[in-house]
Structure formats: C-alpha cells, structure tokens
Amino acid sequence: MAEDEFALLEVRRALEVTAVRLACARQLPDHAQGLRDLRDRLDEEVSTLRDYAVLVGEIHHLIAAAADNAYLSDAIAPLQSLSRRFWHHHVRDVAGEIERGSHLLRGILDGVLSDDADRATEASIALNDYLVEFTRSVVSPPAVSSSATSSSSRRSAGGVS
C-alpha cells in the first residue's frame, strides 16, 4: 500500500510539473478567470474535508484543462484522485492539513495566474513534497524517544525510573 502511494506520487510529480508549465503557456482568459475564482474560494474558510476535496479536484481539473493536452489530463486525473483518497483517509488534523494544503495550492495558482512557469513548478513540487512527507508520517509514525523507551524497558524489567 505505502509503496504504491510513493510510486503514484513519483509519477504525479512529473505530470503535475508538466501540467502547470503548459497551463502557464496555454491558459485562455476563461481558464484564468476560473482559476482566480477557485483561488478566492481557497481564501474563504473551507471547514469540511469533503468541501476541501471537491475544491482541490476542481483546481486540478481546471489546471489540466488550461494545459490543453487531453493525454496529460487523462493520465493525471486518476493519480490525483487516488492521492486525494489516500490523504482523505489518513488525515487526522483536518483544520491544520486544510490550511497547509490551501497554502501550497495558492502558490501553484499564483504561479499559473502570473504565467510564471518556474514559480508554478516550484509550488507544484512543494505540494508533492508535502504529500510525500504526509505519506511517510502515515506509514512511519513518529518513533518514541530513546529515553522513554529506556524508562519503560527498565520498568518492565523491574527497574526503577
């Protein structure tokens, strides 16, 4: 399961970089207006995981449409959907994760809206890095500190701490 998520994110990273770069070069005024509207919605309080997931899906869809490459859209959509599902299933701090994800998505939108392919690429990679970090936290929860482990080992062995 975890290996699949990491492999998915690896491919998603490359495809999203391509998508944002093409969107910067090919977006039409209607795409730009739609992206501005979605960015405005990100600035509003999105309080439920479901509402946030729907908004993220709309952002992904519109960036893919602005990239104007049907093969890219067809390749990236299932990866984004599966990744969102993994995130949705494992998220614990809903408000914190929505805030962090929204910040990262704003960076992508700002880059695309300013036709700055390098900025959009950097923001896309930052989002992917976050998703990789999130996945690692799910599959490798924080380790117990060595002092806590030593204390519990001494207690279980009859020692006094």
N, C-alpha and C positions, 0 to 999 in steps of 0.2 A: 504494500500500500504506500508506504513512505517513499520507496524507490520510484514508484510510478509518479508520485506528485513532484519529486525533484526532476525527473525526466521531462514531465509535462512543462514545468517552469523553465527548463532549459530551452525548449523549443519555443515556448511562448515569448521568452525574452527576445529572441531573434526576430520573430514575426512582428511583435509589437514595435520594435525599433523601426522595422521596415514600414509598418503602418503609419507611425507618427511622422516619419520623414516624407512619405508620399502624401499624407494629409496636408503637411505644410506646403507642399508644392502644388497640389491639385485641388484644394478645397474651393468650393464655389461660395458666393455670398450667402446662399441658403444654409450651407453647412456651417459657416462661421456664425451665423445668427443662432442656429440651433445649439452650437457649442457654447456660445455666450449664455443662452437661456439655461443650459444644463449647469454651467458654472455658477450661475445665480442660484439655482436650486441647491447646489452644494453648500453655498454660503448660508442658506436657511438652515434651521435646525432639523436635521434628519434624525429622528429619535428611534425608529424601529429598524431592526436588521432587515426586515422584508423591504421596507421603503428604500433603504440604502442599497440593497442588492438590485432592486429594479432600476434605480438611478444609475448605478455602475454599469449595468447591462445596456442602458440607453447610451451612455457615454461611449462604451466600447463599440456599439453598433454604429453610431454616428461618425466616430473616427474612422472606422473601416469603410463606411460609405464615402467619406471625404477622400480616402486614399484611392478610391476609384479603381479597384482591382478585385474583380469577383473571385478569383482564385485565392487571393490573400484573405478576403472576407470568409470564404468557405473553410479555409484552413485554420484560421484563428478563432472563429466563433466557438467551436466545441472545446477548445483548450481553455478559453476564458470562462466558459460555463462550468466546466469541471473544476477549475481552480476556485471559482466563487463558491461552488458547492462545498469543497473541502474547507475553505475558510469559514463559511457559514456554519458548518457542522462543528467546528472546533473552537470558534471564538468564545472567549469567556468574559472579557471586559468589553461589553458591547459599546458603550459610550467612548471609551478610550480608543478602541480599534476603528470605530467610525471616524473619529476625529483625525487619527493618524492617516487612514486611507484617504479621507477627503483632502487633507493637506497635500498628499502625494498626487492625487488626481488633478488638483488645481494646478500643480506645476506642469503636468502634461498639457492640460487645456491652455494654460497661458502660453506655453511654447508653441503649440499649434496655432493659436489665435494670433500670435505675433509673427507667424511664418518663420520662426527660428528653429530650424531642424535640429541644431546642436542642443539647444535648450530642451526641446521636446524629447530628444533622445536621452539626455541625461536624466530627465524626470521619469521617463519610462523605465530606465534601468534602476533608478532609485525605488520605484514601486515594485519591480521584480525582486530587488534585494530584500525589501521588506517581506514579500511573500515567502522567499526562501528562509529568511530568519524566522518568520511565523511558523513555517513547516518544521524547522529544526526544533523550535520550542515545543511543538506538539509531540514529536517523536522522541525527543530527548529532554524531558522536563528537567528543571534546574536540579543539580546534584545537592545533596545535603552536605554542609560544610564538614571538613575533616574533624574539627573539634566536636561537633555534635555527634558524629559517628563514633569517635573515640569514647565520649561520655556514655553513650548508650551501650557500647560494647563492654565498658567496664561495669556498668550496672548489671547487664545481663550475665556477666561472668562473676557477679557477686562483689564487684569492686565498689568503692565509694567515690562519688564525684563531688 
